[in-house]
């Protein structure tokens, strides 16, 4: 083989390896940001609890929302969607996210007001919302996934 052919082969191998690592990092990485008053399971025996609360914002309501009347409510992560996409709770109630998808996901709010961290298949995370406001969130791994928690 010629030297030029070997150089090109080495470059292509390096590019393929880098692309493979980027793809693996996006779907299997772990996030462990702090979250307001939260608990959950993530395959390990420990659960994080903090006492910070989401920042106060102006609440809004959107079509397709779900309202909780009890002590809390659930959001299911399935088919790369949050179900329901918008959920409404009263101040002091909790929201529990459960990942039923085969891929890892997060529910991460803007400006760090809350974050479930990495949720593997079957994992749950509960976050208590103490202040009224509208909290938009997304999946860190899949930015096209969006949801909203409205606290009244």
C-alpha angles and dihedrals in degrees: 000000000000122000091242090055091050092049091051091047091051092049093050091048091051092048091049091050093050092048090049092052092048091052093048093048093052097053103032107034124117128234122197106177117155119260135200116264096331143159135174149128126269106168093282129091096242129079128195123233125185134171103221118113134211115272118261115261136163111279121231132179127223136193113267094035127143122219123210120215099176132059094298146329143232137244117197120209108213136145090008091300138105110236112232097024092204123031129183124208137165121253108275094033126114133229120211120203117203121190110215092162124104091235128070116257142177135205101218122174124211119266090019095279089144140349130181091204120219112341115195122198109300095014123130133197126190123203125186117218112210101171132055116251147098116276117192116197141179142187113268091211097044109032092187089071112092136171140166135219114201114197117194 
